[in-house]
């Protein structure tokens, strides 16, 4: 199999010309690289903050601040080391991360209850935060560019940014699992406000216990919304495939719908009333919200796959038997996994259908093992399929172990009113691994479909976006 670097389309040029083109950004250096570095940095900062501020974690505020600043430096260094932008890559990466971090900047205030204080705070700290993020990105880039003296662009912007968006969504699924694991789904009684605060201005000092898990889950949802919105705009101008543009718009609409479902799970209906008396929390919508979140994640994973450098490359495929069987088996696995995840959501919220969940898990284990072994054995000449087969076997094995642990932790699948920390962590890990298993199976199904396609002598180049200089 030959993988020719698609969107640069430099396969017919001498090697020296390729390096020269990469150095000066010919056909490369699109803004997707910067978006990937910026949102990746922001995602890392949010993940660090989420873990460090978790109830029970006695990590000093100074240490957390140092980790946040270090993440910005590392993001700038990575941008310079993997793109052809040098210090400018660090600057723009830091600014993008700073813009995303504005979503949580207001939580650092203490009494942002009046328009005057809100405006003063945002004017002072908003611009200061963006400036500091950019400067730290430049500082990191000055170090990172030493790893890239030729200033070669080593990232595929389209693939990298869509991958980062999917990873941030996976972080959101983890946070959602923590909400359910700690039985904190209704710790915040109103929506979209939080105890009558604006959602983005609720003080960090008041995020304790279940309120922490519920509110941070909402904030992470806004980061995913910003990332998918940016992704939709970016792919609309960057990618020439209409169906990919449509898929990106669909993903954005699904994320918006998922946010609305999360709110209706709390209120029960559309209302601006903040009184608990007029709320009607819905367990059914909580189950739909959990299941639909996995489907949204699957769509974002699909976008990341079809936008990857390998997918967009010219592939020398060979005629092979059994491709129809591979197609049927892999997509059947994906379909059954979605059903299994919905059964898991029902079990976590109601304590019902444990027998059905275990029964289907047995079927899925056998099917996943068969698909994984078959893929690994029959496609030794296709590294992508071979690695996905091994990954499928590994993830499904881990998921079975976590499933057994989850049954033990919940005393036979019961909903625990006051779960212990280890119990919540085990059940959340089981849900998280289920999302990873779905992503792995979906990637295998998509690549099985890709290798059935006839190779094109030369794929059309996507519409170009201006390079960041």
C-alpha positions, 0 to 999 in steps of 0.5 A: 500500500502506498500512501501519497500525502494528499492534500499537498499533492507533491508526490510528483516533485523531487524531494528537495522541492517538497521540503522547500514547499513545506518550508514556505507553506506551499499547499500547506500551513492552512489555519486548521493546524493553528486551530488544532494546536489552539483547541488542543491546548485549551482542551488540555487546560480544561482537562487539567483543571477538571481533575485538579479542582475535583472535590477531594483533590487537595491541589493548591491553586498555585500549582493549578495555575502553574500547570495552566501556564505550562500547558500554554507554553507546551501548546506554543512549542508544539505549534512551532515544532509541527507547523511552518509558522515559527513563533507566529504559530505559537502566537496564534495557537495561544490566542485561539486557546485564550479565546476558547478559555474565555468561556470559563474566565467569568467563573474566576470572579467573585461577585459578577452580579451586575452589568457594570462589574461584568463589563469591567471584569471582562475588559480587564481580564479578557484582554489580559488573558488573550495577551498572556496566552499569546505571549506564553505561546510565543515563548513556547514557540521560541523553544519548539522551533528548535525542533523544526529548524527547516520550518516544515509543516508536519501536521495535516490541518484538516485531520488534526483539527477534526481529531482534536474536536472528537477528543474534546467531545470524548472528554465531555462524555467522561464528564457526563459519566461522572455526573451520573456516577456521582448521582449529581444530575440534578445538583443544579436545579435550573437551566440555562442559568445556575442558581440564578447566575449566568451560566458563564459567571457562576463562581468557581468557589461555589462549585462543590460536591455534585454542583461541581460535576454538573456545572463543569459538564455544562461548561465542557458542553459549551467548549464542544459547541464552540469546537464543532461550530468552528469545525463546521465553518472551517470544513465549509471553506476548506473541504471540497466534498459536499457530503463532508460539509453536510456532515459537519453541519449535521454534527453542529446541529446534533451538538446543539440538540444535545445541549437542549436535551441536557437542559430539558432533562433538568427542566422537563419543558421549555421554561424561563422559570427558575423555581423547582416547583415548576420543574419536572426533571425527566429520567427518560430524557436523561437516558436519551441524552446519554445515548444521543451523546454517544451518537454525536461522538460517533459522528465526530469520529467519522468526520475525523476519519474521513478528513485524515491524511491517510483517508485523503491519500491515494491508496493502491488497493488490491482485489481481495475476497470477503470484503462484503463479509467485512462490511456486514460484520463491522457495521453490525458491530457498530449498530449493536454497540449503539443498542448496548450503550442505550441499554447501559444508559437505562441501567445507570439511570434506572437499575433495570435491564441488567440481564439484557445488558449482560446478554448483549454484552456476551454477543458483542464480545464474541462478535468483536473478537471474531471481527478483530481476529478476522481483520488482523489475520486477513489484512496483514498487508494493510497496516491500518486494518491490522492495527484496528483489529488489534485495537478492537480486541484490546478495547473489548477485553478491557471493557468486559473487565470494567463491566464486571467491575461495574456490576460489583461496584453497583451491587448488581446494577442498582442505582446508588443514592450516595456512591463512593468515589471508587464506585463512581470511577469504575462505572464511569470508566466502563461508560468511557471505555464503551465510547472508545469501543464504539469509536474503534468499531466505527473506524474499522467499519469506515476503513473497511468501506474505504478499502472497497473503493476504487483508487483514484489516480488523483484526488481533487484538491480542496479549496484553499484557506489562506496560510497563517504567516 
